[in-house]
Amino acid sequence: MQFREEPVTPVYRHWMCEQVGCGGELLCTGEGITRLSTRWKHRCGKCGHEDWAEATYPRVAYLPVDAIGPDDSYI
């Protein structure tokens, strides 16, 4: 078995509420539904808005080092 190692940078991803004037963070409630793919329920800690996503948030993503720009923006 052969392995290839590449340097990565961890990125903490938040899902921010898009309700006008809110700016809170949507957090996973732990409730999920499974059909063709699993979707997870999230609720804003500030305004209570609820939405569904195919991943749980917050989450840590691992990006290639060269995907991070000089201003800390990423692809």
Phi, psi and omega in degrees: 000135179247144178238151174234129180253141178224142178290141179228162176239126177286138179232125179273116183257126177252150173253109184269141182293135182261007178291140184303125176077005184273286181077010178283178180250133175277129180240144180295134178274346184094349179277131180226154173235143181238122171235255174279332175216159180277136175238142185245135179280136178233149180226137177288131180285349182259309185251349178086002178302139180243145178206167182242146178218160180277357177224164177266142179232146002288163181210161176254126176251150179246115183250149174301145182305321182284359177273350181266123180280170181297338179262018181068013173281158179218163182286000000 
